[in-house]
């Protein structure tokens, strides 16, 4: 696996909780333990469920558009303008095309996240080894994957995953600029290109701003070598930055112009939103980084290992906060600089604080694992009764799902956590490793035991596929109270592009989400009700009318 390229030498106590006994566990075993943990983290939850409302519905509709031939401007059914360039959708469509004979399109496309996130973890590790030295690469990667807000988003079908990879690539390129200028230029230029082709101007400007602020504030970056890196990186990025926009302008001029005018930067300042949400999203990277900055406050502005992540954080904050849309997904790039500072600061953490973090993680994740097993047992056996009733209400089903293969995996995951807990020696590094193991095991166990019930409530495919049976003409469907996610899912499952409230003169089908008894659009007697269903857990009805 590509993680094996991270050949970082470990400190003697890098992750004592993976050493059993320490004297017998060699470097190769430590590498294998790290790789296994990352593989579990990356793949758990990537497949086995439908596209869930939010980013996934928009992304799968755009990937569906790519497979239908809309390569330059893959718009989701709910979109009238391009929100993201197509790189992520291209890669998702490639995986979808290759794997759909074996699994569903959405599961196949979602697997592209394994490639993007694997590269991101590798790049973050390499960057930290370059900045902090041997032994810090995997520590940074562990803090990164241990961030609470990342784990769900990393398994979601959305362009933000590729943006994160592009930013990590550029970050590593900047970190490498003093030692390997040509390799640095290739990485920085490729990072510019990947970020732009995945997220447009905002991540591109984040990298450019970081690159320019470094020499502006720090004399150490005002060198001929650094100017060479910036010049060569511009040449490397030009094909990425020019070719697709030119083709879009030439072949899809209207979409291109809408995309240009749809860039909403520097129209607002949402700093407080991101400061408030970083407190939980970036745990434990944020408090560890904060401690490191305070502890090293006298040398912050003299060392590149602090200069680069601080400037990168500031640039990300400026560009993200100036964007009109506030979204927790935009917090993911902050994890790159925060993990970097946290990895280098973990050794200076006081032993009492490290012990507190370790015990907090043990208590938190042990409780979570116990509740996951309790809920699974309740759904299968009906005991405890109160838990069974609550689980039944949340899942909107009383079906029990038993899979011996997943049960064996769940037991093994639980044993991994028990083994991590019983280690008696606690070090600064092992406390963050324990945290990452606990978060990974909790997520993987949730996906192994609860995924069928979670998916039952979130899956719209039974609803819309039942509607398909009464639709004879798929050329037109007008809607009322149907949101963007549902329009995208109708496009994906039924291959019908629904339109919102408007002229229904030339359309024979009307889909209504009825919020109350009188919530119907004005229609004549020629419209007849032909289908009426509800989504699990929803008290309101979906009704399909047909005009004779």
HELIX and SHEET records of a PDB file:
HELIX    1   1 UNK A    2  UNK A    5  5                                   4    
HELIX    2   2 UNK A   16  UNK A   18  5                                   3    
HELIX    3   3 UNK A   22  UNK A   24  5                                   3    
HELIX    4   4 UNK A   27  UNK A   43  1                                  17    
HELIX    5   5 UNK A   55  UNK A   67  1                                  13    
HELIX    6   6 UNK A   87  UNK A   99  1                                  13    
HELIX    7   7 UNK A  105  UNK A  110  1                                   6    
HELIX    8   8 UNK A  112  UNK A  132  1                                  21    
HELIX    9   9 UNK A  137  UNK A  145  1                                   9    
HELIX   10  10 UNK A  150  UNK A  153  1                                   4    
HELIX   11  11 UNK A  160  UNK A  175  1                                  16    
HELIX   12  12 UNK A  181  UNK A  199  1                                  19    
HELIX   13  13 UNK A  201  UNK A  217  1                                  17    
HELIX   14  14 UNK A  219  UNK A  221  5                                   3    
HELIX   15  15 UNK A  224  UNK A  251  1                                  28    
HELIX   16  16 UNK A  253  UNK A  261  1                                   9    
HELIX   17  17 UNK A  271  UNK A  281  1                                  11    
HELIX   18  18 UNK A  285  UNK A  295  1                                  11    
HELIX   19  19 UNK A  300  UNK A  302  5                                   3    
HELIX   20  20 UNK A  304  UNK A  321  1                                  18    
HELIX   21  21 UNK A  328  UNK A  331  5                                   4    
HELIX   22  22 UNK A  334  UNK A  345  1                                  12    
HELIX   23  23 UNK A  346  UNK A  348  5                                   3    
HELIX   24  24 UNK A  351  UNK A  381  1                                  31    
HELIX   25  25 UNK A  385  UNK A  395  1                                  11    
HELIX   26  26 UNK A  404  UNK A  421  1                                  18    
HELIX   27  27 UNK A  428  UNK A  449  1                                  22    
HELIX   28  28 UNK A  451  UNK A  458  1                                   8    
HELIX   29  29 UNK A  461  UNK A  468  1                                   8    
HELIX   30  30 UNK A  484  UNK A  494  1                                  11    
SHEET    1   A 5 UNK A 498  UNK A 499  0                                        
SHEET    2   A 5 UNK A 477  UNK A 480  1                                        
SHEET    3   A 5 UNK A 509  UNK A 514  1                                        
SHEET    4   A 5 UNK A 541  UNK A 547 -1                                        
SHEET    5   A 5 UNK A 527  UNK A 533 -1                                        
END                                                                             
